[in-house]
Amino acid sequence: MVRIFLLLAAAVLGGSPITKVINLLTALRDKVEADSHREMETYSQFQDWCALENQAAARTIADAKQAIEELEAEVKSLDTERLELKADVEKLVMQISEKERDIDREIKDRQEDHAEFDEADKSYGTSLDEIKRAVAIFKDPKRQQDLLQLKDDAEKVLDSVSSLAPQSSEQLRAFFEKTANEGGSAAGPVSFLQISAPSGAAYTTSQGTNTVVKLMESIFAELKNSREAAQQEEVAAKHEFDMLKQSMEHELHSLESAKAGKADEISENSNRVSQAKSQINDELKTLQQSETYLDDVREQCKTKAEEYKERQEVRGSEMKAIDGAVGALQSAKMKQAEQRKEASYTQQPALPQESPVVDGMEASNDVVMSFVQVGDQPSGWSLEQIMTAAQQASHGGGTDKVKRMIEEMIAKLSGEAASEAQQSAWCDKEFSDTRTQKEEKEKMIEKSTGRVQNWVSNQAQLKTETKTAMEEAAEIDKGVKEASRLRKDENAENVAAIKEYKNAQKLIATAVQFLTEFYEKMKRDKQEASLLQQQQALENVAGDDDSVVLQQTAQPEDASYNGQQDSAAGILALLEVAESDYKKLEQEVTTEEQVSASEYSQYMQESKIRKAVLETEVKQKQEEITRLNGSISGGETDIKEWSGELDKINAYLDQLNGACSFKAPTFEERAKRRKAQLESLQNALAILEGEGVPT
């Protein structure tokens, strides 16, 4: 009866116990293989993550190295530029010092020339005063008899003016010497002023003094003209010095302005070097962090790969063992044994209704009661099957079958407990690893998003700065064009004015030449005629010719016409003033032209330099914009890839939640209940074996 029941129970459970074991082993192998495939997929995703992280970190490292190289090149270029600027400043300092020395030298030369002029003018004034005094003395009738005094006065005048009016002084001195020689030694104490008279008559000096007075007045006029000419030359020299000084001071101011501009450029250069070095430090930090992160990622990937390989090898060995067990259970010999066993069950005779083995029946009842106390049943044998087996045992069927059934349930419960514990540990580890990956990926996305936003902001600022620089360059071109037009017009106007002023000076000089040649000739002719008359008069006096003397005395002092000397002198003076004015205007326009040309040249040079700086800035900023485009594109690609990986990680977390989140009862509750079941079964088994006491 028990054998028939077992056969029926095996049929209900899907075959014999061996068949059930084979099924369980097959299911276990399928689970191991499924776990292997599932972990293979997870590891494949992890490998993809490792590759992406390696690429991203390597790209970040390459970008940082490139940025450092570019910044170091920029610092080197800026250092070279700063050295050139310092050399320019030193050159400008030397030029400023030289220009200041030139100005001081010109001032010193001007002061010396002015001192010489003052001394000469003072000498002119003294000489003119002496001539006036001497002329007054010679014209005084009371003092004409004092021959010695007159001689002394005349000699003083000659000594005073000999260097200032050499020609007239020589004429007067020649006259004195001639008169003295003609007096002869027989004349006794007669001086060069005395004129011979009839025998026994008193000496007279009227003729001599008149000649001396005329010669002194001629010397006076010559000195006066020389003094006025010297004064005009002093005025012109002072004006020329003032214009030269103004021009040199303007050049000095331009040099100082250029020096200040170079100093500002040096300061700006230093600021740019500081900024570049700060960026280099930032890039070095990024490089160090990226290299450290790359090393960590590689180490983590290597460790995970070794762990994965080890687990897969264990699973391979496990499946190999299961295949060996299943192969043995499914062998022909095993099948033959199973068939023989089933045949022996079908040939067993029927058992009696009652059995004297009361103790066995009671033990079986104790087993049933012990198991029922758990309040649940394990998977495998049902409660009805165990009770049926126990009842059959109580009728003499024995307790071996019940023991075997209980042992199988204990083994199954122990296996399920171990499997669930392993599954729970695996779930905990997978949850921990996956959440760590998720947090790392979110941090990477957040960091890359911040960097992309920073790049976008920098790019927008660079575009604005580029637009501003291009607009400024356009304004410079416009200003240069307008300045060139104005400078061209101004230059044409100044050239025409200078030419006109020079022509005016030439025309005035021609007019002055005509007038001077004429009036100077007339003046010389008059002087020659006057000297001739004086000589004839002296000869007549020496020849005791009274008629001649009277005729000479009655003749007008200056009856010959030598032109309008006074009017001509005024006209010549006006012409000289006009010529001086034109010369002054020429110098002013020339200086103005030089200053304008210098300012225009400086403006063009500054505009050229500024435009070159702006073009360089525009080029550098456009290159930086292009580089940022690449960085932004790469960053967005990284974010997209990492977001896709994050989605996969979240999907995997959802799968883990589905696979590892058990519905009620929880793992702890099932473990507690399974423990109670095991204790009950072990207690029942002990009772059946006579080692326990029914409770």
C-alpha positions in Angstrom: 0.0 0.0 0.0 2.9 2.4 0.9 4.6 1.6 -2.3 1.5 2.3 -4.4 1.1 5.6 -2.5 4.7 6.6 -3.2 4.3 5.7 -6.8 1.2 7.8 -7.0 2.9 10.7 -5.1 6.0 10.5 -7.4 3.6 10.7 -10.4 1.9 13.8 -8.8 5.3 15.4 -8.1 6.4 14.8 -11.7 8.1 11.4 -11.5 10.4 9.5 -9.2 12.7 11.2 -6.7 15.6 10.9 -9.1 13.6 12.6 -11.7 12.8 15.4 -9.2 16.5 15.7 -8.4 17.4 15.9 -12.0 14.7 18.6 -12.5 16.0 20.5 -9.5 19.6 20.2 -10.8 18.5 21.3 -14.2 16.6 24.3 -12.7 19.7 25.1 -10.6 22.0 25.0 -13.7 19.5 27.2 -15.6 19.6 29.7 -12.7 23.4 29.6 -12.6 23.6 30.1 -16.3 21.0 32.9 -16.2 23.0 34.6 -13.4 26.1 34.2 -15.5 24.4 35.8 -18.6 22.8 38.5 -16.4 26.2 39.4 -14.9 27.8 39.2 -18.3 25.4 41.8 -19.6 26.0 44.0 -16.5 29.7 43.6 -16.9 29.4 44.5 -20.5 27.7 47.7 -19.5 30.4 48.2 -16.9 33.1 47.7 -19.6 31.3 50.3 -21.8 31.3 52.7 -18.8 35.0 52.0 -18.2 35.8 52.7 -21.9 33.7 55.9 -21.8 35.3 57.1 -18.6 38.7 56.4 -19.9 38.0 58.3 -23.1 36.4 61.3 -21.2 39.3 61.5 -18.7 41.9 61.1 -21.4 40.2 63.8 -23.4 40.0 66.1 -20.3 43.7 65.4 -19.7 44.6 66.2 -23.3 42.6 69.4 -23.3 44.3 70.5 -20.0 47.7 69.7 -21.4 47.0 71.6 -24.6 45.6 74.5 -22.6 48.7 74.6 -20.4 50.9 74.5 -23.5 49.0 77.3 -25.1 49.0 79.4 -21.9 52.8 78.8 -21.4 53.4 79.9 -25.0 51.3 83.0 -24.3 53.3 83.7 -21.1 56.5 83.3 -23.1 55.2 85.6 -25.8 54.1 88.2 -23.2 57.5 88.0 -21.5 59.2 88.7 -24.8 56.8 91.5 -25.5 57.5 93.0 -22.0 61.2 92.9 -22.6 60.7 94.7 -25.9 58.5 97.3 -24.2 61.1 97.8 -21.5 63.7 98.3 -24.2 61.5 100.9 -25.8 61.0 102.7 -22.5 64.8 102.8 -22.0 65.2 104.1 -25.5 62.6 106.8 -24.8 64.3 107.7 -21.5 67.5 108.2 -23.4 65.8 110.3 -26.0 64.1 112.4 -23.3 67.4 112.9 -21.6 69.0 113.9 -24.8 66.1 116.2 -25.7 66.3 117.9 -22.3 70.1 118.4 -22.8 69.4 119.9 -26.2 66.9 122.3 -24.7 69.3 123.3 -21.9 72.1 123.8 -24.4 69.9 125.9 -26.6 68.8 128.0 -23.6 72.4 128.4 -22.5 73.5 129.4 -26.0 70.6 131.9 -26.2 71.5 133.4 -22.8 75.1 133.8 -24.0 74.1 135.4 -27.3 71.7 137.7 -25.4 74.5 138.6 -22.9 76.7 139.5 -25.9 73.9 141.5 -27.4 73.4 143.4 -24.1 77.1 144.1 -23.9 77.3 145.3 -27.5 74.1 147.4 -27.2 75.6 149.0 -24.1 78.8 149.7 -26.0 76.7 151.2 -28.8 74.9 153.4 -26.3 78.0 154.6 -24.6 79.7 155.4 -27.9 76.7 157.3 -29.2 76.6 159.3 -26.0 80.3 160.1 -26.3 79.8 161.1 -29.9 76.9 163.4 -29.0 78.9 165.0 -26.3 81.9 165.4 -28.5 79.9 166.9 -31.3 78.3 169.3 -28.8 81.8 170.3 -27.6 83.1 170.8 -31.1 80.1 173.0 -32.0 80.6 175.2 -28.9 82.4 178.4 -29.9 83.6 178.9 -26.4 85.4 175.6 -26.3 86.9 175.8 -29.8 89.9 177.7 -28.6 90.8 174.9 -26.2 92.7 172.9 -28.8 94.2 170.3 -26.4 90.8 169.5 -25.0 89.3 169.1 -28.5 92.1 166.8 -29.4 91.5 164.7 -26.4 87.8 164.5 -27.0 88.3 163.5 -30.6 90.8 160.8 -29.7 88.4 159.4 -27.0 85.7 159.2 -29.6 88.1 157.4 -32.0 89.1 154.9 -29.3 85.5 154.3 -28.4 84.0 153.7 -31.8 87.0 152.3 -33.7 85.7 148.8 -33.3 82.0 149.7 -33.9 82.4 151.9 -37.0 85.7 151.1 -38.4 85.2 152.7 -41.8 84.2 156.1 -40.6 86.7 156.0 -37.7 89.5 155.3 -40.2 88.3 158.3 -42.3 88.3 160.6 -39.3 91.7 159.2 -38.1 93.1 159.7 -41.6 91.9 163.2 -41.7 93.6 164.0 -38.3 96.8 162.4 -39.4 96.8 164.3 -42.7 96.1 167.6 -41.0 98.8 167.0 -38.5 101.3 166.1 -41.2 100.4 169.2 -43.3 101.0 171.4 -40.3 104.7 170.7 -40.3 107.2 171.0 -37.6 107.6 174.8 -38.3 104.1 175.3 -37.1 105.1 174.7 -33.6 102.3 173.6 -31.3 99.6 173.8 -33.9 97.3 170.7 -33.6 95.5 168.8 -36.3 92.5 171.0 -35.7 94.3 174.3 -36.4 94.0 176.0 -39.8 96.8 178.3 -41.1 96.1 182.1 -41.2 97.9 185.1 -42.6 101.1 186.0 -41.0 100.6 187.6 -37.6 96.9 186.6 -37.4 95.4 184.5 -34.7 94.8 180.7 -35.2 91.2 179.6 -36.1 89.6 176.1 -35.8 86.2 176.7 -37.5 87.1 174.9 -40.7 88.6 171.9 -38.9 85.9 171.5 -36.4 83.2 171.5 -39.1 84.9 168.7 -40.9 85.4 166.7 -37.7 81.7 167.3 -36.7 80.5 166.0 -40.0 82.7 162.9 -39.8 81.5 162.3 -36.2 77.9 162.7 -37.3 78.6 160.2 -40.0 80.0 157.8 -37.4 77.0 158.5 -35.2 74.6 157.6 -38.0 76.6 154.5 -38.8 76.6 153.4 -35.2 72.9 154.1 -34.8 72.1 152.0 -37.9 74.3 149.2 -36.7 72.7 149.3 -33.3 69.2 149.2 -34.8 70.3 146.3 -37.1 71.7 144.4 -34.1 68.5 145.0 -32.1 66.4 143.7 -35.0 68.7 140.7 -35.2 68.2 140.1 -31.5 64.4 140.3 -31.9 64.6 137.8 -34.8 67.0 135.5 -32.9 64.7 135.6 -29.8 61.7 134.7 -31.9 63.6 131.9 -33.6 64.7 130.6 -30.2 61.1 130.7 -28.9 59.8 128.8 -31.8 62.7 126.3 -31.6 62.1 125.9 -27.9 58.4 125.4 -28.4 59.0 122.7 -31.0 61.6 120.9 -28.8 59.3 121.0 -25.8 56.5 119.6 -27.9 58.8 116.8 -29.0 59.8 116.2 -25.4 56.1 116.1 -24.4 55.5 113.6 -27.2 58.4 111.4 -26.0 57.1 111.5 -22.4 53.6 110.6 -23.6 55.0 107.7 -25.5 56.9 106.6 -22.4 53.7 106.7 -20.3 51.9 104.7 -23.0 54.7 102.1 -22.9 54.5 102.0 -19.1 50.7 101.3 -19.4 51.3 98.6 -21.9 53.9 97.0 -19.5 51.3 97.1 -16.7 48.7 95.5 -18.9 51.2 92.9 -20.0 52.0 92.0 -16.4 48.2 91.7 -15.7 47.8 89.3 -18.6 50.8 87.3 -17.5 49.2 87.0 -14.0 45.9 85.9 -15.5 47.6 83.3 -17.7 49.6 81.9 -14.8 46.4 81.7 -12.7 44.7 79.8 -15.6 47.8 77.5 -15.8 47.4 76.7 -12.1 43.7 75.9 -12.6 44.5 73.7 -15.6 47.2 71.9 -13.6 44.7 71.2 -10.8 42.2 69.9 -13.4 45.0 67.8 -15.0 46.0 66.3 -11.6 42.4 65.6 -10.6 41.7 64.0 -14.0 44.8 61.9 -13.9 43.9 60.7 -10.3 40.4 60.0 -11.4 41.6 58.1 -14.5 43.9 56.0 -12.3 41.0 55.3 -9.9 38.7 54.3 -12.8 41.3 52.0 -14.3 42.0 50.4 -10.9 38.3 49.9 -10.3 37.7 48.4 -13.7 40.7 46.1 -13.3 39.4 44.9 -9.9 35.9 44.4 -11.2 37.3 42.5 -14.2 39.2 40.2 -11.9 36.2 39.7 -9.6 34.0 39.0 -12.6 36.4 36.5 -14.1 36.7 34.7 -10.8 32.9 34.5 -10.4 32.4 33.3 -14.0 35.1 30.6 -13.4 33.2 29.5 -10.3 29.9 29.4 -12.2 31.6 27.4 -14.9 32.9 24.9 -12.4 29.5 24.8 -10.8 27.7 24.1 -14.1 30.3 21.5 -14.9 29.6 19.7 -11.6 25.8 19.9 -12.1 26.2 18.5 -15.6 28.3 15.7 -14.2 25.6 14.9 -11.6 22.8 15.1 -14.1 24.7 12.9 -16.5 25.2 10.3 -13.8 21.5 10.3 -12.8 20.4 10.1 -16.4 22.8 7.2 -17.2 21.4 4.0 -18.6 22.4 2.2 -15.4 20.5 4.6 -13.3 17.4 4.3 -15.5 17.6 0.5 -15.2 17.8 0.8 -11.4 14.8 3.1 -11.4 12.8 0.8 -13.5 13.6 -2.1 -11.3 12.6 -0.2 -8.3 9.3 0.8 -9.8 8.7 -2.8 -10.8 9.3 -4.0 -7.2 6.7 -1.5 -5.9 4.1 -2.8 -8.3 4.7 -6.5 -7.2 4.5 -5.8 -3.4 1.4 -7.7 -1.7 -1.3 -5.7 0.1 -0.7 -4.9 3.8 -3.1 -5.8 6.6 -5.6 -3.2 7.9 -4.1 -3.3 11.4 -0.5 -3.5 12.7 0.7 -4.5 16.1 3.4 -1.8 15.8 1.6 0.7 18.0 4.8 2.5 18.9 5.4 3.2 15.2 2.0 4.6 14.8 2.3 6.8 17.8 5.7 8.0 16.5 4.2 8.8 13.2 1.4 10.8 14.8 4.1 12.6 16.8 5.9 13.5 13.6 2.7 14.9 12.1 1.9 16.9 15.2 5.4 18.2 15.4 5.3 19.4 11.9 1.8 20.9 12.2 3.0 23.0 15.1 5.0 25.0 12.7 1.8 26.4 11.2 3.1 26.0 7.6 4.6 23.5 5.3 7.8 23.5 3.2 7.7 23.1 -0.5 8.1 19.5 -1.7 6.1 16.9 0.2 2.6 18.0 1.2 1.2 17.7 4.7 -1.4 15.2 3.5 1.4 13.0 2.0 3.4 13.0 5.2 0.2 12.2 7.2 -0.7 9.4 4.8 2.8 8.0 5.0 2.7 8.2 8.8 -0.7 6.4 8.9 0.6 3.7 6.6 3.6 3.4 8.9 1.3 3.0 11.8 -0.3 0.0 10.1 3.0 -1.8 9.8 4.5 0.0 6.8 7.5 1.3 8.9 8.9 4.8 9.4 11.7 4.7 6.9 9.7 6.4 4.2 8.5 9.1 6.6 12.1 9.6 7.7 13.3 9.9 4.1 10.5 12.4 3.3 11.4 14.5 6.3 15.1 14.3 5.5 14.4 15.4 1.9 12.3 18.4 3.2 15.1 19.3 5.6 17.6 19.2 2.8 15.3 21.3 0.5 14.7 23.8 3.2 18.4 24.1 4.0 19.1 24.5 0.3 16.4 27.2 -0.1 17.8 29.0 2.9 21.3 29.0 1.5 20.1 30.0 -1.9 18.0 32.9 -0.6 20.9 34.0 1.7 23.2 34.0 -1.4 20.6 35.8 -3.4 20.2 38.4 -0.7 23.9 39.0 -0.4 24.2 39.3 -4.2 21.3 41.8 -4.2 22.9 43.9 -1.5 26.2 44.0 -3.3 24.6 44.8 -6.7 22.5 47.5 -5.1 25.6 49.1 -3.4 27.7 48.9 -6.5 25.0 50.2 -8.9 24.1 53.1 -6.5 27.8 54.0 -6.3 28.0 54.0 -10.1 24.8 56.1 -10.3 26.2 58.7 -7.8 29.5 58.8 -9.7 27.7 59.2 -13.0 25.5 62.0 -11.6 28.5 63.8 -10.2 30.2 63.6 -13.6 27.1 64.9 -15.4 26.8 67.7 -12.9 30.5 68.6 -13.2 30.4 68.4 -17.0 27.2 70.5 -17.1 28.8 73.2 -15.0 31.9 73.2 -17.2 29.7 73.4 -20.4 27.7 76.3 -18.9 31.0 78.1 -18.0 32.3 77.5 -21.5 29.0 78.8 -23.0 29.2 81.9 -20.8 32.9 82.5 -21.7 32.1 82.0 -25.4 29.3 84.6 -25.2 31.6 87.1 -23.5 34.3 86.4 -26.1 31.8 87.0 -28.9 30.8 90.3 -27.3 34.5 91.3 -26.8 35.2 90.3 -30.4 32.4 92.4 -31.7 33.5 95.4 -29.6 37.1 95.0 -30.8 36.0 94.8 -34.5 33.9 97.9 -34.1 36.8 99.7 -32.5 39.1 98.6 -35.4 36.5 99.9 -37.8 36.3 103.2 -36.0 40.1 103.4 -36.1 40.0 102.8 -39.9 37.4 105.5 -40.2 39.5 107.9 -38.0 42.7 107.2 -40.0 40.9 107.9 -43.3 39.4 111.2 -42.0 42.8 112.2 -40.4 44.6 111.4 -43.7 42.1 113.6 -45.6 42.4 116.5 -43.1 46.2 116.1 -43.0 46.4 116.2 -46.8 44.4 119.4 -46.9 46.3 120.9 -44.1 49.7 120.0 -45.7 48.6 121.5 -49.1 47.5 124.7 -47.3 50.7 124.9 -45.3 52.9 124.2 -48.3 51.1 126.9 -50.3 51.4 129.3 -47.4 55.1 128.7 -46.9 55.7 129.1 -50.7 53.8 132.4 -50.7 55.7 133.6 -47.6 59.0 132.7 -49.2 58.1 134.5 -52.4 57.1 137.5 -50.5 60.4 137.6 -48.7 62.2 137.2 -52.0 60.2 140.1 -53.5 60.9 142.3 -50.4 64.5 141.4 -50.5 64.6 142.3 -54.2 63.0 145.7 -53.4 65.3 146.3 -50.5 68.3 145.4 -52.8 67.2 147.9 -55.4 66.7 150.7 -52.8 69.8 149.8 -50.8 72.0 149.8 -53.8 70.7 153.1 -55.0 70.7 155.0 -51.6 74.0 153.4 -50.5 75.5 154.6 -53.8 74.1 158.0 -53.3 75.4 158.1 -49.8 78.8 157.0 -50.8 78.8 159.6 -53.6 77.8 162.2 -51.2 80.5 161.2 -48.7 83.1 161.2 -51.5 82.0 164.6 -52.7 82.0 165.9 -49.2 85.5 164.6 -48.6 86.6 166.1 -51.9 85.2 169.4 -51.0 86.8 169.3 -47.6 90.1 168.4 -49.2 89.9 171.2 -51.7 89.0 173.6 -48.9 92.0 172.5 -46.9 94.2 172.9 -50.0 92.8 176.4 -50.5 93.5 177.3 -46.9 97.0 176.0 -47.2 97.6 178.1 -50.4 96.5 181.4 -48.7 93.8 181.8 -51.3 91.3 184.2 -49.6 88.8 184.2 -52.4 88.7 180.5 -52.4 88.3 180.5 -48.7 85.4 182.9 -48.8 83.8 181.1 -51.7 84.2 177.8 -49.8 82.7 179.4 -46.8 79.7 180.8 -48.6 78.9 177.6 -50.4 75.9 175.6 -49.0 77.0 172.8 -46.7 75.2 170.0 -48.7 73.9 171.4 -51.9 74.1 168.1 -53.9 71.0 165.8 -54.0 71.5 162.2 -52.9 67.9 161.0 -52.8 65.3 160.9 -50.1 67.6 159.3 -47.6 65.3 159.9 -44.7 62.2 158.6 -46.4 64.1 155.8 -47.9 65.4 154.8 -44.5 61.8 154.7 -43.2 60.7 152.7 -46.2 63.6 150.3 -45.8 62.7 150.0 -42.1 59.1 149.1 -43.0 60.3 146.6 -45.6 62.6 145.0 -43.1 59.7 144.8 -40.7 57.5 143.3 -43.4 60.2 140.9 -44.4 60.6 140.0 -40.7 56.9 139.4 -40.4 56.8 137.2 -43.5 59.8 135.3 -42.2 58.1 134.9 -38.8 54.9 133.7 -40.6 57.0 131.3 -42.6 58.7 130.0 -39.4 55.3 129.7 -37.6 53.7 127.8 -40.5 56.8 125.6 -40.9 56.8 124.8 -37.2 53.0 124.2 -37.3 53.5 121.9 -40.3 56.3 120.0 -38.5 54.2 119.7 -35.4 51.1 118.6 -37.4 53.2 116.1 -39.4 54.7 114.7 -36.2 51.3 114.5 -34.5 49.8 112.9 -37.6 52.7 110.4 -37.8 52.3 109.6 -34.1 48.5 109.2 -34.5 49.0 106.9 -37.5 51.6 104.9 -35.7 49.4 104.6 -32.6 46.4 103.7 -34.7 48.4 101.1 -36.5 49.6 99.6 -33.3 46.2 99.7 -31.7 44.6 98.1 -34.8 47.2 95.4 -34.8 46.5 94.7 -31.2 42.8 94.6 -31.8 43.3 92.3 -34.8 45.4 90.0 -32.7 42.8 90.0 -30.0 40.1 89.2 -32.5 42.1 86.4 -33.9 42.9 85.0 -30.5 39.3 85.3 -29.3 37.9 83.7 -32.5 40.4 80.8 -32.0 39.2 80.6 -28.4 35.6 80.6 -29.5 36.3 77.8 -32.0 38.1 75.8 -29.3 35.2 76.4 -26.9 32.8 75.2 -29.6 34.8 71.9 -29.7 34.8 71.8 -25.9 31.1 72.5 -25.6 30.3 69.9 -28.3 32.5 67.3 -26.6 31.0 68.2 -23.2 27.5 67.9 -24.5 28.4 64.6 -26.1 29.8 63.4 -22.8 26.7 64.5 -21.0 24.5 62.8 -23.5 26.5 59.6 -23.3 26.6 59.7 -19.5 22.9 60.4 -19.4 22.3 57.3 -21.5 24.5 55.4 -19.2 22.6 56.8 -16.2 19.4 55.7 -17.8 20.8 52.2 -18.1 21.9 52.3 -14.5 18.4 53.4 -13.4 16.9 50.7 -15.5 19.2 48.1 -14.0 18.2 49.4 -10.5 14.6 48.9 -11.5 15.4 45.3 -12.5 17.2 44.8 -9.2 14.2 46.2 -7.4 12.0 43.7 -9.2 14.3 40.8 -8.7 15.4 41.6 -5.1 12.5 43.3 -3.6 10.5 40.4 -2.0 6.8 40.8 -1.2 5.5 39.9 2.2 6.7 37.9 4.0 10.1 39.5 4.0 13.4 37.6 3.7 13.9 37.9 7.5 10.3 36.6 8.1 10.8 33.7 5.7 14.2 32.9 7.2 12.7 32.9 10.7 9.8 30.7 9.6 12.1 28.3 7.7 14.2 28.0 10.8 11.2 27.0 12.8 10.2 24.5 10.1 13.7 23.0 10.1 13.7 22.7 13.9 10.3 21.0 13.8 11.4 18.6 11.1 14.6 17.9 12.9 12.6 17.3 16.0 10.2 15.0 14.1 13.1 13.1 12.6 14.6 12.7 16.1 11.3 11.3 17.4 11.1 8.8 14.5 14.6 7.7 15.2 13.8 7.3 18.9 16.2 10.0 19.9 13.7 12.7 20.7 10.8 13.1 23.0 7.5 14.2 21.6 6.4 17.7 22.7 
